[in-house]
Amino acid sequence: MDEADAKIFTTIVDRLTDDRFIMVLDDWCRDHCREFVESNGEYDHTHKDLHEKFCRIYESRCEAVLKENSVSNEEFAMMCRKADDPGVAIMVDIITAVGEFKLFCMMMREKRLVDC
């Protein structure tokens, strides 16, 4: 991975871990966590819709960095696939984990127990 690619990953991680952004996410999760109760793995369209909205929050943050650096989504996907640095590979795993519906639901149930 060249230096420019590493800079893009670092910038994305910095934006996703910014304290203000974390507070926005925390507020959003608190506002919606009541929808998530123990469910035996059964979820409805409301849960899917909330997951999609949550993903959009992350995606828009990442896309802003890509746009600022004139990198397309396809080019970023290629960078992710060819990431050979273990640290970058972990960042890729964290970024892509947001899209995992079951992980999202588990996080929201835990948030409900703590904040609701």
N, C-alpha and C positions, 0 to 999 in steps of 0.2 A: 504494500500500500504506500502510495506516495504521500508527501507532506500535505498536499492540497486536500486529498481525501481524508486524511487524519484530522485536518482542521475542521472539515465539515462535520464529522462525527463528534468531535469535541464541542463544537458550537451547538449542535442539536442537544447533546447531553446537558450542556450548561443551561440551555433554554428550558429543557424539561425538568431540571432540578432547581430552577430559580425559585426563591422563597415566595415571591408574589404569585407565581404560577401554581405552586403547591397549595397556597391558600385558596386560590380560585377552585382548584380541583377538590380540595377538602370541603369547601362550602357547597359545591355542586353535589358531591357524594352525600353530605349531610342532608341536603334538600331532597334527595331521592332515595335514601336508604330505607325508608319506611316501607317501600314496595317489596323489599326482599326479606321474606320470612323463611323459616325452614320449609323446604318444599319437596323433599324426597327426589330432587333432581328435575322437578317439573316447573317449567317457566312458561309464561305467556308472551303475547306480542308486546306488552308493555315493557317487559324485561329486555326483550330484543331491541326495542326502540331506544331504551335508555342506554344499552350497550353501544348502539350505533352512534348516539349523540356523544357519549364519552370518547369513543374512538375518534370522532371528528375533532374533538377538542385537541387531542394529541396530534392527529394528522395535520391539522391546520398549523400547529406550532412547528412541526417538522417541515412542512411545505414552505413556510415562510423562509426558513434558513436555506432551503434548496433554491428558492426563487432568488434570494439575495445573492447566491453564489452561481446563478445561471446553470443549475444542475436539474435535469429532468427527473421525474419519478423513476423512469426506466434506468437512467444512469445511476441513480442512488441504489436501486435494486441490484444492479450489477456490482456496485461497490460492496454491498452487503454480502453478496454471494462469494466474492473473492477476498473477503477479509481474512487475513492470515495471522493477524496479531491477536493473541488471546484476550487482551483487554477490549479490543474493538469487537471481537466476537461476543463477548459478554454484553456489551452495549447493544448490539444487534438483537440478542436474545431478549433483553429487557424491553426494547422498543417494540418488538413483535409480540411480546407477551400481552400487551394491551389488547390485542385483537382476540385473545382467547376468552370466549364467552363464559366458560365455567370458572376461570380464574376471576373474572370480573364479578360474577355472582357471589363467589366466596368472599371477595373483598367487600362487597356491598353488605352482605350478611354480617360480617365482622364489624363494619362501620355502624350498622344498625345497633348491634349489641353495645357498642361503646358510646355512641352519640345520640341515640334516639330513645 
